[in-house]
């Protein structure tokens, strides 16, 4: 990755730009859905992306998951995860939690502070790995590698950028980068040509993606990139920083069915997941006591 343009690369153009609209989710929670079912084929291997904001008494009591990995990245406040296997963790602003649901987990998610804001990304698993053993990993903000050059700061949550590589291995190969561009700065990030790539704008209203002559894209938009091996971004503002996530991953190219908390390869497998959870078996045994 470089903060300067490389003419030998093929810059990815923007092929879709969608506002993640704000909506209520239960009592006291606000959600912006960045990836919906209609985009799942376009954005393989990514299943869902949502920005959330919630406060007590809102929360998500014990619920199951199966068949995917998730990345929870806190921007403000904190979130408390509790699992029926006894594991409990609190991630605060700047922290990350990786969760591999695999064959099955049951957990709850509740806000820690009055204002709690973050993002969660669901990443599909290949069918051969869908029923692996579940696991969790929490990374504090201090453990996330970062680099700064020419007005650009990047936090490398997964993948590599500016000579810095994340220590975390993802079952499905992905890149998850948090960029901050000072006014007038630019960045040019290499991405494997065969990978899907998109950005999610967190802050700023004068970010230009893909081409210097493109229209600026404002916060809370998902920016989907077409073919190429380079993502270019410019901050045209003279006074305000641009913050965005750049997310990319290797497509799996397999059938995908997502229903509620489960991500599987067929409707039959979805039905089986609900049946297993109902009967507390095949990964959901601890549900007997919940």
Kinemage of the C-alpha trace (Angstrom):
@kinemage 1
@onewidth
@group {chain A} dominant
@subgroup {mainchain}
@vectorlist {calphas} color= white
{ca unk a 1} P 0.000 0.000 0.000
{ca unk a 2} L 1.150 3.516 -0.722
{ca unk a 3} L -0.088 7.008 -0.036
{ca unk a 4} L 0.971 7.893 -3.599
{ca unk a 5} L -0.533 6.717 -6.878
{ca unk a 6} L 0.980 3.737 -8.744
{ca unk a 7} L 0.359 4.031 -12.513
{ca unk a 8} L 1.004 0.307 -13.068
{ca unk a 9} L -2.083 -0.602 -11.053
{ca unk a 10} L -5.696 -0.796 -12.237
{ca unk a 11} L -7.811 1.500 -10.072
{ca unk a 12} L -11.164 0.115 -9.018
{ca unk a 13} L -14.102 2.300 -10.009
{ca unk a 14} L -17.211 2.772 -7.889
{ca unk a 15} L -20.033 0.585 -9.242
{ca unk a 16} L -22.576 1.113 -6.458
{ca unk a 17} L -23.118 3.705 -3.735
{ca unk a 18} L -25.882 3.134 -1.175
{ca unk a 19} L -26.959 5.049 1.918
{ca unk a 20} L -27.319 2.811 4.976
{ca unk a 21} L -30.614 4.182 6.252
{ca unk a 22} L -31.281 4.580 9.963
{ca unk a 23} L -34.002 2.358 11.432
{ca unk a 24} L -35.195 1.233 14.849
{ca unk a 25} L -34.359 -2.241 16.074
{ca unk a 26} L -36.371 -3.200 19.136
{ca unk a 27} L -36.499 -0.905 22.146
{ca unk a 28} L -33.736 1.694 22.314
{ca unk a 29} L -31.557 0.441 19.453
{ca unk a 30} L -30.840 2.169 16.130
{ca unk a 31} L -29.376 0.262 13.188
{ca unk a 32} L -27.988 1.201 9.786
{ca unk a 33} L -27.950 -1.834 7.482
{ca unk a 34} L -25.039 -1.445 5.080
{ca unk a 35} L -25.370 -4.863 3.434
{ca unk a 36} L -28.768 -6.436 2.875
{ca unk a 37} L -29.839 -9.720 1.290
{ca unk a 38} L -30.044 -8.086 -2.128
{ca unk a 39} L -26.306 -7.254 -1.997
{ca unk a 40} L -25.010 -10.607 -0.718
{ca unk a 41} L -24.196 -12.046 -4.154
{ca unk a 42} L -22.441 -8.835 -5.208
{ca unk a 43} L -20.422 -8.664 -1.980
{ca unk a 44} L -19.467 -12.340 -1.482
{ca unk a 45} L -18.051 -13.362 1.072
{ca unk a 46} L -19.774 -10.682 3.165
{ca unk a 47} L -23.255 -11.354 4.515
{ca unk a 48} L -24.218 -8.360 6.643
{ca unk a 49} L -22.754 -5.038 7.752
{ca unk a 50} L -24.587 -2.846 10.196
{ca unk a 51} L -23.737 0.187 12.260
{ca unk a 52} L -25.504 0.124 15.602
{ca unk a 53} L -26.237 2.514 18.443
{ca unk a 54} L -27.969 1.444 21.611
{ca unk a 55} L -28.236 2.172 25.318
{ca unk a 56} L -29.811 0.535 28.352
{ca unk a 57} L -32.328 -0.988 28.718
{ca unk a 58} L -31.811 -2.046 25.096
{ca unk a 59} L -29.811 -5.152 24.380
{ca unk a 60} L -29.912 -8.574 22.810
{ca unk a 61} L -30.594 -11.406 25.298
{ca unk a 62} L -29.333 -14.948 24.745
{ca unk a 63} L -29.580 -15.882 21.059
{ca unk a 64} L -27.887 -18.436 18.782
{ca unk a 65} L -25.612 -18.186 15.746
{ca unk a 66} L -24.223 -20.749 13.311
{ca unk a 67} L -22.248 -20.853 10.091
{ca unk a 68} L -20.208 -17.625 9.884
{ca unk a 69} L -17.657 -15.338 11.517
{ca unk a 70} L -18.395 -11.834 12.797
{ca unk a 71} L -16.251 -8.790 13.494
{ca unk a 72} L -17.533 -6.294 16.069
{ca unk a 73} L -15.676 -2.960 16.053
{ca unk a 74} L -16.577 -0.417 18.712
{ca unk a 75} L -16.465 3.289 17.882
{ca unk a 76} L -17.874 4.714 21.131
{ca unk a 77} L -18.843 3.299 24.528
{ca unk a 78} L -18.715 -0.445 25.040
{ca unk a 79} L -20.552 -3.723 24.571
{ca unk a 80} L -20.707 -6.697 26.930
{ca unk a 81} L -20.722 -10.183 25.404
{ca unk a 82} L -21.706 -13.161 27.554
{ca unk a 83} L -21.608 -16.746 26.310
{ca unk a 84} L -23.305 -19.803 27.764
{ca unk a 85} L -19.912 -21.534 27.893
{ca unk a 86} L -18.942 -19.031 30.607
{ca unk a 87} L -16.854 -16.703 28.459
{ca unk a 88} L -17.522 -12.999 29.049
{ca unk a 89} L -15.849 -9.954 27.544
{ca unk a 90} L -16.320 -6.212 27.282
{ca unk a 91} L -14.979 -4.387 24.264
{ca unk a 92} L -14.660 -0.611 24.387
{ca unk a 93} L -14.089 2.157 21.830
{ca unk a 94} L -11.371 1.084 19.382
{ca unk a 95} L -11.508 -2.584 20.437
{ca unk a 96} L -12.423 -5.512 18.189
{ca unk a 97} L -14.049 -8.863 18.830
{ca unk a 98} L -13.752 -11.713 16.345
{ca unk a 99} L -16.373 -14.413 16.806
{ca unk a 100} L -16.441 -17.677 14.915
{ca unk a 101} L -19.962 -19.037 15.338
{ca unk a 102} L -19.072 -22.259 13.511
{ca unk a 103} L -21.326 -25.162 14.498
{ca unk a 104} L -23.092 -23.076 17.100
{ca unk a 105} L -22.834 -20.503 19.877
{ca unk a 106} L -25.347 -18.849 22.198
{ca unk a 107} L -24.566 -15.408 23.569
{ca unk a 108} L -26.018 -12.082 24.683
{ca unk a 109} L -24.983 -8.510 23.824
{ca unk a 110} L -25.687 -5.542 26.058
{ca unk a 111} L -24.473 -1.934 26.142
{ca unk a 112} L -21.962 -0.949 28.796
{ca unk a 113} L -22.343 2.834 28.778
{ca unk a 114} L -25.029 5.425 28.061
{ca unk a 115} L -23.895 5.944 24.454
{ca unk a 116} L -22.615 2.909 22.566
{ca unk a 117} L -21.868 2.925 18.864
{ca unk a 118} L -20.100 0.376 16.686
{ca unk a 119} L -20.193 -1.830 13.619
{ca unk a 120} L -20.627 -5.530 13.059
{ca unk a 121} L -19.587 -7.393 9.924
{ca unk a 122} L -20.731 -10.941 9.151
{ca unk a 123} L -18.315 -12.974 7.011
{ca unk a 124} L -19.450 -16.176 5.315
{ca unk a 125} L -17.559 -19.439 5.820
{ca unk a 126} L -16.880 -22.022 3.085
{ca unk a 127} L -19.168 -25.031 3.464
{ca unk a 128} L -16.223 -27.218 4.520
{ca unk a 129} L -15.586 -24.875 7.485
{ca unk a 130} L -19.159 -23.931 8.340
{ca unk a 131} L -19.418 -26.381 11.248
{ca unk a 132} L -15.990 -25.786 12.812
{ca unk a 133} L -15.686 -25.325 16.546
{ca unk a 134} L -16.706 -21.849 17.761
{ca unk a 135} L -14.125 -19.455 19.185
{ca unk a 136} L -13.684 -15.839 20.239
{ca unk a 137} L -10.820 -13.374 20.187
{ca unk a 138} L -10.789 -9.870 21.631
{ca unk a 139} L -8.216 -7.300 20.532
{ca unk a 140} L -7.829 -4.085 22.507
{ca unk a 141} L -7.261 -0.835 20.643
{ca unk a 142} L -3.619 -0.912 21.769
{ca unk a 143} L -3.131 -4.346 20.176
{ca unk a 144} L -4.290 -3.260 16.726
{ca unk a 145} L -1.315 -2.390 14.489
{ca unk a 146} L -1.367 1.062 12.896
{ca unk a 147} L 0.748 3.246 10.656
{ca unk a 148} L 0.817 6.943 9.755
{ca unk a 149} L 2.273 8.637 6.679
{ca unk a 150} L 1.589 11.801 4.663
{ca unk a 151} L -1.586 12.684 6.536
{ca unk a 152} L -2.989 9.151 6.404
{ca unk a 153} L -3.497 6.886 9.431
{ca unk a 154} L -4.562 3.257 9.066
{ca unk a 155} L -5.528 0.721 11.716
{ca unk a 156} L -4.946 -2.783 10.363
{ca unk a 157} L -7.659 -4.967 11.868
{ca unk a 158} L -7.231 -7.681 9.215
{ca unk a 159} L -4.908 -7.912 6.232
{ca unk a 160} L -2.029 -5.514 5.619
{ca unk a 161} L -1.418 -1.876 4.742
{ca unk a 162} L 1.541 0.521 4.680
{ca unk a 163} L 3.919 -2.308 5.559
{ca unk a 164} L 1.892 -3.317 8.625
{ca unk a 165} L 0.173 -6.711 8.913
{ca unk a 166} L -2.556 -7.824 11.288
{ca unk a 167} L -1.572 -10.776 13.500
{ca unk a 168} L -5.065 -12.269 13.278
{ca unk a 169} L -5.834 -15.187 10.958
{ca unk a 170} L -9.296 -15.216 9.406
{ca unk a 171} L -10.813 -18.467 8.140
{ca unk a 172} L -12.110 -16.619 5.073
{ca unk a 173} L -9.274 -14.338 3.849
{ca unk a 174} L -10.318 -10.704 4.323
{ca unk a 175} L -8.954 -7.172 4.693
{ca unk a 176} L -10.466 -4.832 7.303
{ca unk a 177} L -8.779 -1.417 7.440
{ca unk a 178} L -9.809 1.724 9.338
{ca unk a 179} L -8.500 4.820 7.515
{ca unk a 180} L -8.364 8.440 8.644
{ca unk a 181} L -7.336 10.961 5.984
{ca unk a 182} L -6.452 14.471 7.060
{ca unk a 183} L -7.775 17.346 4.897
{ca unk a 184} L -6.178 17.288 1.445
{ca unk a 185} L -4.575 13.848 1.812
{ca unk a 186} L -5.011 10.720 -0.296
{ca unk a 187} L -4.406 6.993 -0.097
{ca unk a 188} L -3.991 4.186 -2.618
{ca unk a 189} L -4.482 0.712 -1.179
{ca unk a 190} L -3.649 -2.461 -3.092
{ca unk a 191} L -6.305 -5.181 -2.980
{ca unk a 192} L -6.021 -8.636 -4.574
{ca unk a 193} L -7.589 -8.425 -8.026
{ca unk a 194} L -9.933 -11.381 -7.464
{ca unk a 195} L -11.311 -10.034 -4.172
{ca unk a 196} L -14.558 -8.188 -3.513
{ca unk a 197} L -14.004 -4.702 -2.070
{ca unk a 198} L -16.154 -1.971 -0.542
{ca unk a 199} L -15.844 0.996 1.786
{ca unk a 200} L -18.092 2.288 4.542
{ca unk a 201} L -17.816 6.017 5.260
{ca unk a 202} L -17.835 6.836 8.970
{ca unk a 203} L -17.165 10.590 8.977
{ca unk a 204} L -16.628 13.342 6.440
{ca unk a 205} L -18.569 14.680 3.469
{ca unk a 206} L -15.894 15.361 0.848
{ca unk a 207} L -14.374 11.936 0.312
{ca unk a 208} L -13.831 10.968 -3.328
{ca unk a 209} L -13.505 7.270 -4.173
{ca unk a 210} L -12.168 5.485 -7.262
{ca unk a 211} L -11.526 8.558 -9.421
{ca unk a 212} L -10.430 12.084 -8.588
{ca unk a 213} L -13.247 13.400 -10.783
{ca unk a 214} L -15.974 11.431 -8.976
{ca unk a 215} L -18.626 13.063 -6.820
{ca unk a 216} L -17.963 13.218 -3.090
{ca unk a 217} L -19.642 10.571 -0.942
{ca unk a 218} L -20.950 11.378 2.521
{ca unk a 219} L -21.011 9.471 5.803
{ca unk a 220} L -23.035 6.273 6.259
{ca unk a 221} L -22.730 5.245 2.607
{ca unk a 222} L -21.522 1.862 1.374
{ca unk a 223} L -19.219 2.275 -1.632
{ca unk a 224} L -18.838 -0.862 -3.767
{ca unk a 225} L -15.796 -1.127 -6.054
{ca unk a 226} L -15.533 -2.880 -9.399
{ca unk a 227} L -12.579 -4.836 -10.870
{ca unk a 228} L -8.977 -3.786 -10.356
{ca unk a 229} L -6.164 -4.118 -7.844
{ca unk a 230} L -6.020 -0.616 -6.345
{ca unk a 231} L -8.510 1.410 -4.289
{ca unk a 232} L -7.854 5.165 -4.424
{ca unk a 233} L -9.416 7.685 -2.055
{ca unk a 234} L -8.987 11.451 -1.766
{ca unk a 235} L -10.149 13.800 0.972
{ca unk a 236} L -11.002 17.052 -0.774
{ca unk a 237} L -12.002 18.834 2.413
{ca unk a 238} L -9.809 21.693 3.593
{ca unk a 239} L -10.947 21.449 7.205
{ca unk a 240} L -12.414 18.052 8.074
{ca unk a 241} L -10.918 14.578 8.338
{ca unk a 242} L -12.328 11.669 6.334
{ca unk a 243} L -12.836 8.370 8.181
{ca unk a 244} L -13.815 5.175 6.404
{ca unk a 245} L -13.473 1.428 6.593
{ca unk a 246} L -12.023 -0.423 3.607
{ca unk a 247} L -13.179 -4.032 3.608
{ca unk a 248} L -12.251 -6.694 1.070
{ca unk a 249} L -12.397 -10.457 0.904
{ca unk a 250} L -11.904 -13.536 -1.234
{ca unk a 251} L -15.245 -14.642 -2.741
{ca unk a 252} L -16.391 -18.140 -1.790
{ca unk a 253} L -18.680 -18.697 -4.766
{ca unk a 254} L -21.014 -21.143 -3.014
{ca unk a 255} L -24.765 -21.072 -2.336
{ca unk a 256} L -25.699 -18.990 0.706
{ca unk a 257} L -28.912 -18.781 2.694
{ca unk a 258} L -29.137 -16.361 5.620
{ca unk a 259} L -32.144 -16.482 7.901
{ca unk a 260} L -32.111 -14.576 11.175
{ca unk a 261} L -29.054 -15.635 13.203
{ca unk a 262} L -27.964 -18.453 10.886
{ca unk a 263} L -25.888 -18.495 7.685
{ca unk a 264} L -25.920 -21.822 5.854
{ca unk a 265} L -25.648 -23.314 2.377
{ca unk a 266} L -29.290 -24.355 1.878
{ca unk a 267} L -32.759 -23.910 3.315
{ca unk a 268} L -32.609 -27.486 4.633
{ca unk a 269} L -29.510 -26.576 6.647
{ca unk a 270} L -31.271 -23.449 7.958
{ca unk a 271} L -34.228 -25.598 9.056
{ca unk a 272} L -31.825 -27.999 10.757
{ca unk a 273} L -30.123 -25.125 12.608
{ca unk a 274} L -33.460 -23.974 14.026
{ca unk a 275} L -34.303 -27.563 14.940
{ca unk a 276} L -30.921 -28.092 16.648
{ca unk a 277} L -31.331 -24.888 18.642
{ca unk a 278} L -34.882 -25.831 19.664
{ca unk a 279} L -33.695 -29.259 20.835
{ca unk a 280} L -30.378 -28.014 22.333
{ca unk a 281} L -28.128 -30.314 20.294
{ca unk a 282} L -25.329 -30.300 17.684
{ca unk a 283} L -23.564 -27.232 19.089
{ca unk a 284} L -26.424 -25.774 21.118
{ca unk a 285} L -26.311 -28.218 24.054
{ca unk a 286} L -25.795 -25.416 26.572
{ca unk a 287} L -29.138 -23.998 25.505
{ca unk a 288} L -30.830 -26.547 27.767
{ca unk a 289} L -30.042 -24.356 30.768
{ca unk a 290} L -30.736 -20.972 29.157
